[in-house]
């Protein structure tokens, strides 16, 4: 947490050697005290799985949600990304590592896990998939507050997470 925009390139370099602080298994079996978020949106009739997947893997959906992004590359297993979000006068940097990728004819997406110095400990999955009712974009996140500020003021932390999640969904919907 700081008052000026974080130096994401420096944080990215520091984070490359870090190990994830959460396990992708949390999506199936959340730990105690974790907040589970699951949101989805049906994409319009002109939406394409390939185009939405390209936007997701190229971090355009994250940028569209209002995050400042510094990735080590397109989303793929092992890629590190540092995201920054501003909440009022404060900036928060959030380093993550991509731990799982799905690329198929009917589904594409990835999961990342938090790294040390992230305000939360958790995992988040982003998927675009074909379903009977059309193309959908889904986010599934499981996290707990490990930063003292989010533990003291969880409603504010939830509002920031909810704002970013709405941004992801709106960007994916186009």
Backbone as ProteinMPNN parsed JSONL, in Angstrom:
{"seq_chain_A": "XXXXXXXXXXXXXXXXXXXXXXXXXXXXXXXXXXXXXXXXXXXXXXXXXXXXXXXXXXXXXXXXXXXXXXXXXXXXXXXXXXXXXXXXXXXXXXXXXXXXXXXXXXXXXXXXXXXXXXXXXXXXXXXXXXXXXXXXXXXXXXXXXXXXXXXXXXXXXXXXXXXXXXXXXXXXXX", "coords_chain_A": {"N_chain_A": [[0.852, -1.163, 0.0], [0.583, 2.166, -0.907], [1.036, 5.72, -1.505], [1.692, 6.609, -4.0], [1.834, 5.646, -7.474], [2.821, 2.302, -7.801], [6.1, 0.939, -8.573], [5.913, -1.153, -10.923], [7.527, -2.741, -12.574], [9.809, -3.159, -11.016], [8.686, -4.561, -8.866], [7.766, -6.786, -10.239], [10.19, -7.968, -11.05], [11.273, -8.641, -8.543], [9.35, -10.45, -7.74], [9.498, -12.652, -9.413], [11.012, -14.842, -8.488], [9.594, -15.732, -6.359], [7.369, -17.974, -4.567], [4.052, -19.244, -5.092], [1.46, -18.322, -2.763], [-0.867, -19.602, -2.306], [-2.926, -22.448, -3.063], [-4.063, -23.943, -6.099], [-6.033, -25.815, -5.593], [-7.714, -24.681, -3.777], [-9.912, -23.65, -5.099], [-11.68, -25.752, -5.411], [-11.9, -26.675, -2.796], [-12.314, -24.545, -0.535], [-10.341, -22.817, 1.943], [-10.73, -22.325, 5.561], [-12.267, -19.221, 6.565], [-12.104, -18.032, 4.104], [-13.121, -15.988, 1.373], [-15.43, -16.693, -1.092], [-15.908, -16.161, -4.425], [-17.939, -16.12, -7.191], [-18.688, -15.4, -10.364], [-20.471, -14.764, -13.396], [-21.035, -14.056, -16.853], [-23.13, -13.894, -19.675], [-22.021, -13.78, -22.938], [-22.427, -11.609, -25.745], [-24.232, -12.219, -28.919], [-22.438, -11.75, -31.014], [-20.004, -12.39, -29.988], [-16.872, -14.069, -29.793], [-15.232, -17.082, -29.007], [-12.504, -17.385, -29.491], [-11.592, -14.708, -29.849], [-12.265, -13.563, -27.374], [-10.733, -15.17, -25.691], [-8.178, -14.452, -26.627], [-8.12, -11.769, -25.769], [-8.206, -12.19, -23.035], [-5.863, -13.787, -22.487], [-3.972, -11.986, -23.353], [-4.055, -10.031, -21.459], [-5.845, -7.924, -21.776], [-8.44, -7.895, -20.791], [-8.01, -7.583, -18.077], [-6.719, -5.087, -18.021], [-8.832, -3.573, -19.029], [-10.52, -3.674, -16.888], [-9.602, -1.752, -15.279], [-7.182, -2.111, -14.06], [-3.686, -1.594, -13.611], [-1.158, -3.122, -15.323], [1.66, -5.291, -15.259], [3.009, -7.703, -16.865], [5.055, -10.705, -17.18], [4.786, -11.812, -19.597], [2.449, -13.048, -22.13], [-0.478, -14.609, -20.716], [0.337, -17.648, -19.389], [1.353, -20.839, -18.129], [3.44, -20.37, -15.383], [3.995, -17.709, -15.885], [4.533, -14.536, -14.499], [2.699, -11.889, -13.079], [2.176, -8.526, -12.227], [-0.195, -6.582, -10.738], [-1.8, -3.464, -10.327], [-3.945, -1.513, -8.356], [-5.935, 1.293, -7.708], [-7.32, 2.625, -4.822], [-9.194, 5.016, -3.673], [-6.979, 7.348, -2.322], [-4.922, 5.564, -2.22], [-2.59, 3.127, -3.469], [-2.422, -0.268, -4.434], [-0.355, -3.009, -4.895], [-0.344, -6.118, -6.577], [1.046, -9.028, -6.877], [1.037, -12.0, -8.886], [1.035, -15.471, -9.977], [0.667, -17.378, -12.887], [-0.827, -20.481, -12.795], [-2.218, -22.477, -14.014], [-3.518, -23.405, -17.178], [-6.013, -23.488, -19.66], [-6.791, -24.467, -22.851], [-8.88, -25.008, -25.342], [-11.222, -26.244, -27.841], [-13.739, -25.517, -26.924], [-13.417, -24.189, -24.558], [-11.443, -21.82, -22.791], [-8.884, -20.414, -20.782], [-7.377, -19.309, -17.68], [-5.75, -19.816, -14.486], [-4.615, -18.01, -11.724], [-2.354, -17.694, -8.922], [-1.819, -16.041, -5.828], [1.145, -14.209, -4.928], [3.841, -13.639, -2.528], [3.476, -10.525, -0.765], [1.141, -9.707, -1.903], [-2.053, -8.237, -1.289], [-3.966, -10.084, -0.541], [-4.427, -13.608, 0.048], [-4.758, -16.12, -2.182], [-6.535, -17.67, -4.971], [-7.472, -17.245, -8.389], [-9.639, -17.822, -11.052], [-10.176, -17.57, -14.523], [-12.392, -18.008, -17.114], [-13.534, -18.613, -20.416], [-16.21, -20.03, -22.09], [-18.047, -22.304, -24.179], [-21.454, -22.898, -23.824], [-24.69, -24.466, -23.487], [-26.491, -22.331, -23.595], [-25.051, -20.402, -24.926], [-22.06, -18.375, -25.279], [-20.065, -17.965, -22.448], [-18.499, -16.02, -19.88], [-16.565, -16.557, -17.089], [-15.692, -16.043, -13.684], [-13.94, -17.262, -10.965], [-13.085, -17.056, -7.717], [-11.135, -17.499, -4.786], [-10.24, -16.347, -1.728], [-8.407, -15.063, 1.093], [-8.112, -12.511, 3.56], [-5.003, -11.244, 4.087], [-3.477, -9.058, 4.439], [-2.949, -6.481, 6.767], [-4.588, -4.212, 6.616], [-6.805, -5.001, 5.033], [-7.822, -6.948, 6.671], [-8.667, -5.485, 8.859], [-10.49, -3.727, 7.702], [-12.545, -5.226, 6.084], [-14.814, -4.815, 4.45], [-14.157, -2.721, 2.728], [-12.056, -3.878, 1.303], [-13.511, -5.916, 0.051], [-15.205, -4.357, -1.526], [-13.39, -3.214, -3.337], [-12.448, -5.547, -4.615], [-14.878, -6.441, -5.704], [-15.47, -4.316, -7.436], [-13.378, -4.509, -9.316], [-13.919, -7.074, -10.289], [-16.459, -6.665, -11.505], [-15.542, -4.991, -13.504], [-13.956, -6.766, -15.02], [-15.969, -8.469, -15.998], [-17.624, -6.679, -17.465], [-15.812, -5.781, -19.385], [-15.225, -8.175, -20.739], [-17.719, -8.698, -21.792], [-17.926, -6.688, -23.557]], "CA_chain_A": [[0.0, 0.0, 0.0], [1.364, 3.396, -0.959], [0.312, 6.876, -2.02], [2.052, 6.834, -5.4], [1.737, 4.44, -8.296], [3.983, 1.437, -7.543], [7.021, 0.599, -9.656], [5.53, -2.533, -11.204], [8.661, -3.482, -13.143], [10.66, -3.565, -9.891], [7.962, -5.597, -8.124], [7.773, -7.978, -11.09], [11.516, -8.58, -10.965], [11.392, -9.223, -7.209], [8.362, -11.519, -7.579], [9.759, -13.796, -10.296], [11.581, -15.967, -7.74], [8.691, -16.084, -5.247], [6.471, -19.12, -4.741], [2.658, -18.902, -4.773], [1.06, -18.437, -1.361], [-2.127, -20.346, -2.25], [-2.961, -23.625, -3.914], [-5.236, -23.962, -6.978], [-7.046, -26.674, -4.995], [-8.651, -23.854, -3.005], [-11.143, -23.435, -5.871], [-12.571, -26.885, -5.127], [-12.055, -26.827, -1.346], [-11.834, -23.296, 0.081], [-9.908, -22.926, 3.338], [-11.532, -21.526, 6.499], [-12.203, -17.748, 6.513], [-11.911, -17.554, 2.732], [-14.266, -15.467, 0.637], [-15.588, -17.359, -2.382], [-16.605, -15.303, -5.377], [-18.172, -16.798, -8.466], [-19.516, -14.534, -11.199], [-20.44, -15.121, -14.813], [-21.833, -13.232, -17.742], [-23.311, -14.435, -21.017], [-21.487, -12.845, -23.921], [-23.376, -11.329, -26.824], [-24.24, -13.13, -30.072], [-21.277, -11.51, -31.877], [-18.779, -12.739, -29.274], [-16.146, -15.237, -30.279], [-14.387, -17.676, -27.986], [-11.096, -17.097, -29.817], [-11.298, -13.292, -29.599], [-12.319, -13.332, -25.93], [-9.539, -15.816, -25.14], [-7.023, -13.602, -26.947], [-8.167, -10.609, -24.866], [-7.884, -12.676, -21.695], [-4.457, -14.182, -22.411], [-3.155, -10.795, -23.589], [-4.28, -9.151, -20.31], [-6.714, -6.786, -22.102], [-9.594, -7.899, -19.892], [-7.536, -7.018, -16.812], [-6.535, -3.642, -18.218], [-10.163, -3.006, -19.181], [-11.149, -3.611, -15.563], [-9.026, -0.622, -14.565], [-5.91, -2.451, -13.428], [-2.417, -1.318, -14.273], [-0.603, -4.474, -15.411], [3.043, -5.528, -15.715], [3.21, -9.154, -16.934], [6.305, -11.163, -17.785], [4.425, -12.299, -20.924], [1.04, -13.436, -22.207], [-0.841, -15.576, -19.68], [0.731, -19.029, -19.613], [1.852, -21.414, -16.878], [4.732, -19.834, -14.958], [4.089, -16.26, -16.103], [4.285, -13.684, -13.335], [2.055, -10.621, -13.408], [1.919, -7.628, -11.107], [-1.322, -5.711, -11.018], [-1.962, -2.395, -9.343], [-5.271, -0.918, -8.327], [-6.009, 2.455, -6.838], [-8.538, 2.721, -4.013], [-9.06, 6.333, -3.067], [-5.621, 7.874, -2.546], [-3.932, 4.501, -2.02], [-2.309, 2.142, -4.503], [-2.09, -1.603, -3.961], [0.264, -3.874, -5.901], [-0.8, -7.488, -6.359], [1.75, -9.992, -7.731], [0.429, -13.328, -9.044], [1.674, -16.392, -10.924], [-0.263, -18.258, -13.606], [-0.538, -21.847, -12.363], [-2.989, -23.43, -14.814], [-4.042, -22.853, -18.423], [-6.893, -24.359, -20.44], [-7.0, -23.994, -24.228], [-9.551, -26.047, -26.099], [-12.18, -25.704, -28.812], [-14.945, -25.023, -26.271], [-13.084, -23.514, -23.299], [-10.095, -21.264, -22.681], [-8.725, -19.58, -19.605], [-6.237, -19.581, -16.807], [-5.86, -19.595, -13.049], [-3.382, -17.565, -11.085], [-2.275, -17.73, -7.466], [-1.123, -14.877, -5.282], [2.539, -14.321, -4.504], [4.081, -12.787, -1.354], [3.268, -9.077, -0.872], [-0.208, -9.454, -2.416], [-2.887, -7.937, -0.123], [-4.783, -11.252, -0.223], [-3.858, -14.902, -0.29], [-5.821, -16.838, -2.855], [-6.445, -18.051, -6.376], [-8.565, -16.724, -9.211], [-9.742, -18.501, -12.335], [-10.906, -16.848, -15.569], [-12.712, -18.946, -18.188], [-14.557, -18.352, -21.425], [-16.591, -21.362, -22.564], [-19.322, -22.505, -24.862], [-22.451, -23.663, -23.082], [-25.926, -24.61, -24.252], [-27.133, -21.033, -23.786], [-24.144, -19.484, -25.613], [-20.705, -18.178, -24.78], [-20.055, -17.334, -21.129], [-17.223, -15.673, -19.251], [-16.753, -16.849, -15.668], [-14.606, -15.786, -12.74], [-14.089, -17.999, -9.709], [-11.981, -16.644, -6.85], [-11.154, -17.873, -3.377], [-9.154, -15.581, -1.111], [-8.567, -14.562, 2.45], [-7.406, -11.26, 3.832], [-3.767, -11.416, 4.836], [-2.925, -7.723, 4.664], [-3.586, -5.957, 7.985], [-5.639, -3.256, 6.269], [-8.009, -5.701, 4.575], [-8.386, -7.668, 7.822], [-9.347, -4.498, 9.709], [-11.578, -3.128, 6.928], [-12.853, -6.176, 5.015], [-15.814, -4.3, 3.506], [-13.461, -1.931, 1.706], [-11.351, -4.856, 0.458], [-14.528, -6.571, -0.782], [-15.676, -3.393, -2.538], [-12.358, -3.114, -4.377], [-12.495, -6.798, -5.375], [-16.129, -6.458, -6.472], [-15.34, -3.323, -8.516], [-12.497, -5.085, -10.338], [-14.649, -8.193, -10.898], [-17.434, -6.077, -12.438], [-14.773, -4.513, -14.65], [-13.621, -7.928, -15.85], [-17.194, -8.948, -16.667], [-18.037, -5.673, -18.444], [-14.837, -5.783, -20.477], [-15.427, -9.406, -21.51], [-19.003, -8.576, -22.508], [-17.687, -5.729, -24.648]], "C_chain_A": [[0.902, 1.23, 0.0], [0.537, 4.502, -1.6], [0.639, 7.183, -3.473], [1.956, 5.518, -6.165], [2.985, 3.583, -8.106], [4.831, 1.222, -8.793], [6.813, -0.888, -9.976], [6.669, -3.355, -11.78], [9.584, -3.983, -12.027], [9.991, -4.689, -9.098], [7.931, -6.898, -8.924], [9.111, -8.7, -10.972], [11.698, -9.287, -9.622], [10.496, -10.463, -7.07], [8.656, -12.764, -8.403], [10.262, -15.025, -9.556], [10.676, -16.439, -6.607], [7.834, -17.301, -5.593], [5.049, -18.684, -4.403], [2.325, -19.165, -3.303], [-0.253, -19.195, -1.192], [-2.074, -21.474, -3.272], [-4.19, -23.586, -4.808], [-6.366, -24.86, -6.462], [-8.058, -25.913, -4.148], [-9.955, -23.635, -3.767], [-12.155, -24.542, -5.595], [-12.861, -27.029, -3.639], [-11.502, -25.588, -0.646], [-11.411, -23.497, 1.539], [-10.833, -22.103, 4.252], [-11.251, -20.03, 6.33], [-12.015, -17.196, 5.109], [-13.227, -17.02, 2.172], [-14.283, -16.159, -0.725], [-16.427, -16.45, -3.262], [-16.743, -16.083, -6.674], [-19.153, -15.943, -9.249], [-19.402, -14.986, -12.648], [-21.349, -14.187, -15.579], [-21.937, -13.951, -19.081], [-22.844, -13.375, -22.001], [-22.469, -12.721, -25.084], [-23.239, -12.262, -28.011], [-23.038, -12.939, -31.002], [-19.96, -11.921, -31.24], [-18.173, -14.014, -29.832], [-15.267, -15.762, -29.155], [-12.927, -17.314, -28.246], [-10.738, -15.649, -29.494], [-11.31, -12.983, -28.1], [-11.109, -13.967, -25.255], [-8.29, -14.996, -25.423], [-6.965, -12.386, -26.025], [-7.78, -11.017, -23.448], [-6.399, -12.988, -21.575], [-3.504, -13.005, -22.651], [-3.341, -9.723, -22.531], [-5.177, -7.954, -20.614], [-7.956, -6.745, -21.22], [-9.201, -7.311, -18.54], [-7.335, -5.502, -16.929], [-7.888, -2.934, -18.335], [-10.909, -2.874, -17.865], [-10.567, -2.486, -14.719], [-7.728, -0.923, -13.853], [-4.745, -1.955, -14.276], [-1.655, -2.636, -14.191], [0.851, -4.439, -15.879], [3.248, -7.042, -15.716], [4.585, -9.496, -17.489], [6.054, -11.751, -19.168], [2.934, -12.556, -20.983], [0.753, -14.528, -21.174], [-0.511, -16.992, -20.138], [1.296, -19.54, -18.296], [3.253, -20.875, -16.593], [4.89, -18.346, -15.15], [3.739, -15.543, -14.809], [3.672, -12.39, -13.823], [1.91, -9.818, -12.122], [0.826, -6.675, -11.559], [-1.348, -4.627, -9.957], [-3.356, -1.824, -9.491], [-5.224, 0.249, -7.344], [-7.36, 2.447, -6.133], [-8.441, 4.021, -3.224], [-7.664, 6.857, -3.338], [-4.543, 6.797, -2.505], [-3.817, 3.593, -3.23], [-1.933, 0.831, -3.84], [-1.508, -2.394, -5.121], [-0.066, -5.316, -5.548], [-0.077, -8.441, -7.31], [1.094, -11.369, -7.71], [1.246, -14.152, -10.028], [0.598, -17.256, -11.566], [0.144, -19.699, -13.296], [-1.273, -22.902, -13.177], [-3.53, -22.711, -16.042], [-4.893, -23.923, -19.101], [-7.06, -23.709, -21.801], [-7.603, -25.142, -25.013], [-10.562, -25.434, -27.044], [-13.42, -25.094, -28.165], [-14.683, -24.296, -24.957], [-11.646, -23.017, -23.346], [-10.038, -20.415, -21.416], [-7.504, -19.963, -18.806], [-6.603, -19.308, -15.363], [-4.538, -19.028, -12.583], [-3.524, -17.594, -9.579], [-1.478, -16.521, -7.002], [0.309, -15.239, -4.91], [2.719, -13.472, -3.243], [3.956, -11.305, -1.712], [1.967, -8.717, -1.585], [-1.077, -9.161, -1.193], [-3.77, -9.104, 0.328], [-3.927, -12.497, -0.444], [-4.978, -15.68, -0.95], [-5.502, -17.2, -4.287], [-7.657, -17.484, -7.104], [-8.487, -17.369, -10.584], [-10.615, -17.676, -13.276], [-11.143, -17.832, -16.705], [-13.736, -18.349, -19.136], [-14.894, -19.722, -22.001], [-17.917, -21.323, -23.289], [-20.216, -23.34, -23.955], [-23.707, -23.71, -23.928], [-26.584, -23.266, -24.543], [-26.208, -19.991, -24.426], [-22.773, -19.425, -24.957], [-20.772, -17.451, -23.438], [-18.621, -17.053, -20.69], [-17.457, -15.809, -17.759], [-15.49, -16.548, -14.88], [-14.926, -16.556, -11.468], [-12.865, -17.666, -8.868], [-12.214, -17.133, -5.429], [-9.964, -17.163, -2.743], [-9.479, -15.275, 0.342], [-7.705, -13.318, 2.612], [-6.155, -11.558, 4.655], [-3.047, -10.1, 5.09], [-3.66, -7.115, 5.856], [-4.728, -5.003, 7.654], [-6.922, -3.937, 5.823], [-8.621, -6.541, 5.695], [-9.166, -6.716, 8.721], [-10.586, -3.946, 9.012], [-11.986, -4.045, 5.775], [-13.887, -5.657, 4.017], [-15.168, -3.487, 2.39], [-12.715, -2.869, 0.761], [-12.341, -5.554, -0.472], [-15.043, -5.629, -1.861], [-14.669, -3.254, -3.671], [-12.389, -4.371, -5.245], [-13.751, -6.848, -6.243], [-16.074, -5.481, -7.649], [-14.485, -3.88, -9.655], [-13.211, -6.243, -11.046], [-15.696, -7.688, -11.876], [-16.739, -5.563, -13.695], [-14.372, -5.633, -15.591], [-14.84, -8.348, -16.677], [-17.645, -7.972, -17.76], [-17.094, -5.645, -19.641], [-15.027, -7.021, -21.354], [-16.693, -9.309, -22.346], [-18.882, -7.606, -23.672], [-18.653, -4.655, -24.62]], "O_chain_A": [[1.845, 1.333, 0.784], [-0.527, 4.25, -2.166], [-0.08, 7.95, -4.114], [1.992, 4.433, -5.584], [4.1, 4.088, -8.238], [4.341, 1.313, -9.919], [7.448, -1.76, -9.383], [6.768, -4.55, -11.5], [10.082, -5.107, -12.091], [10.647, -5.653, -8.705], [8.055, -7.983, -8.357], [9.146, -9.92, -10.811], [12.218, -10.401, -9.57], [10.846, -11.411, -6.367], [8.114, -13.832, -8.115], [9.962, -16.148, -9.963], [10.968, -17.447, -5.963], [7.609, -17.609, -6.763], [4.854, -17.845, -3.523], [2.838, -20.101, -2.688], [-0.705, -19.41, -0.068], [-1.282, -21.45, -4.214], [-5.27, -23.231, -4.335], [-7.522, -24.686, -6.847], [-9.13, -26.431, -3.837], [-11.002, -23.452, -3.147], [-13.358, -24.287, -5.553], [-13.95, -27.46, -3.259], [-10.35, -25.582, -0.212], [-12.043, -24.252, 2.277], [-11.619, -21.286, 3.773], [-10.136, -19.632, 5.994], [-11.788, -15.997, 4.947], [-14.303, -17.541, 2.467], [-13.269, -16.201, -1.422], [-17.518, -16.027, -2.882], [-15.769, -16.636, -7.185], [-20.306, -15.78, -8.85], [-18.376, -15.518, -13.071], [-22.292, -13.61, -15.037], [-20.968, -14.539, -19.563], [-23.229, -12.21, -21.902], [-23.244, -13.638, -25.357], [-22.265, -13.008, -28.115], [-22.658, -13.873, -31.707], [-18.908, -11.817, -31.871], [-18.88, -14.916, -30.282], [-14.635, -14.988, -28.437], [-12.197, -16.973, -27.315], [-9.681, -15.392, -28.918], [-10.467, -12.23, -27.613], [-10.521, -13.374, -24.35], [-7.43, -14.858, -24.552], [-5.891, -12.012, -25.554], [-7.101, -10.268, -22.745], [-5.741, -12.503, -20.654], [-2.359, -13.031, -22.2], [-2.836, -8.611, -22.688], [-5.268, -7.045, -19.79], [-8.471, -5.664, -20.933], [-10.0, -6.605, -17.923], [-7.732, -4.741, -16.047], [-8.07, -1.837, -17.808], [-11.823, -2.059, -17.74], [-10.983, -2.283, -13.578], [-7.218, -0.08, -13.115], [-4.825, -1.908, -15.503], [-1.52, -3.206, -13.109], [1.22, -3.669, -16.765], [3.619, -7.614, -14.691], [5.206, -8.687, -18.178], [7.0, -12.148, -19.849], [2.222, -12.314, -20.008], [1.651, -15.285, -20.803], [-1.024, -17.465, -21.152], [1.678, -18.745, -17.438], [4.135, -20.919, -17.451], [5.838, -17.763, -14.624], [2.782, -15.894, -14.12], [4.073, -11.853, -14.856], [1.568, -10.357, -11.07], [0.913, -6.051, -12.617], [-0.958, -4.861, -8.813], [-3.876, -1.673, -10.596], [-4.567, 0.194, -6.305], [-8.405, 2.284, -6.763], [-7.706, 4.116, -2.242], [-7.205, 6.813, -4.479], [-3.37, 7.091, -2.733], [-4.797, 3.321, -3.923], [-1.229, 0.803, -2.831], [-2.094, -2.445, -6.202], [-0.069, -5.695, -4.377], [-0.533, -8.646, -8.435], [0.654, -11.846, -6.664], [2.038, -13.62, -10.805], [-0.27, -17.798, -10.883], [1.292, -20.093, -13.502], [-0.987, -24.093, -13.048], [-3.949, -21.556, -15.964], [-4.541, -25.102, -19.115], [-7.427, -22.538, -21.896], [-6.928, -26.126, -25.315], [-10.742, -24.216, -27.047], [-14.084, -24.252, -28.769], [-15.623, -23.836, -24.308], [-10.753, -23.688, -23.863], [-11.021, -19.782, -21.032], [-6.712, -20.818, -19.201], [-7.609, -18.668, -15.057], [-3.472, -19.494, -12.986], [-4.622, -17.53, -9.028], [-0.58, -16.045, -7.696], [0.636, -16.391, -4.623], [1.846, -12.667, -2.917], [4.29, -10.891, -2.822], [1.715, -7.541, -1.846], [-0.869, -9.776, -0.147], [-4.266, -9.108, 1.455], [-2.853, -12.438, -1.041], [-6.034, -15.882, -0.349], [-4.372, -17.06, -4.755], [-8.717, -17.273, -6.515], [-7.422, -17.452, -11.195], [-11.656, -17.152, -12.878], [-10.193, -18.43, -17.209], [-14.675, -17.672, -18.72], [-14.0, -20.49, -22.358], [-18.77, -20.465, -23.063], [-19.791, -24.351, -23.394], [-23.78, -23.063, -24.973], [-27.167, -23.077, -25.611], [-26.554, -18.81, -24.463], [-22.387, -20.306, -24.188], [-21.458, -16.437, -23.311], [-17.678, -17.745, -21.073], [-18.416, -15.258, -17.218], [-14.373, -16.769, -15.349], [-16.047, -16.505, -10.962], [-11.737, -17.961, -9.264], [-13.344, -17.171, -4.942], [-8.822, -17.349, -3.164], [-10.637, -15.233, 0.758], [-6.719, -13.112, 1.904], [-6.239, -12.06, 5.776], [-2.104, -10.049, 5.88], [-4.883, -7.226, 5.941], [-5.74, -4.993, 8.354], [-8.013, -3.503, 6.193], [-9.82, -6.817, 5.669], [-10.199, -7.086, 9.28], [-11.613, -3.721, 9.651], [-11.799, -3.69, 4.611], [-13.839, -6.028, 2.845], [-15.591, -3.564, 1.237], [-12.742, -2.672, -0.454], [-12.048, -5.762, -1.65], [-15.292, -6.055, -2.989], [-15.053, -3.183, -4.838], [-12.359, -4.277, -6.472], [-13.683, -7.259, -7.402], [-16.574, -5.783, -8.732], [-14.836, -3.734, -10.826], [-13.116, -6.375, -12.266], [-15.814, -8.228, -12.976], [-17.265, -5.678, -14.802], [-14.434, -5.481, -16.811], [-14.751, -8.552, -17.888], [-18.006, -8.396, -18.858], [-17.535, -5.501, -20.781], [-14.992, -6.921, -22.581], [-16.732, -9.787, -23.48], [-19.632, -7.685, -24.645], [-18.605, -3.759, -25.462]]}, "name": "protein", "num_of_chains": 1, "seq": "XXXXXXXXXXXXXXXXXXXXXXXXXXXXXXXXXXXXXXXXXXXXXXXXXXXXXXXXXXXXXXXXXXXXXXXXXXXXXXXXXXXXXXXXXXXXXXXXXXXXXXXXXXXXXXXXXXXXXXXXXXXXXXXXXXXXXXXXXXXXXXXXXXXXXXXXXXXXXXXXXXXXXXXXXXXXXX"}
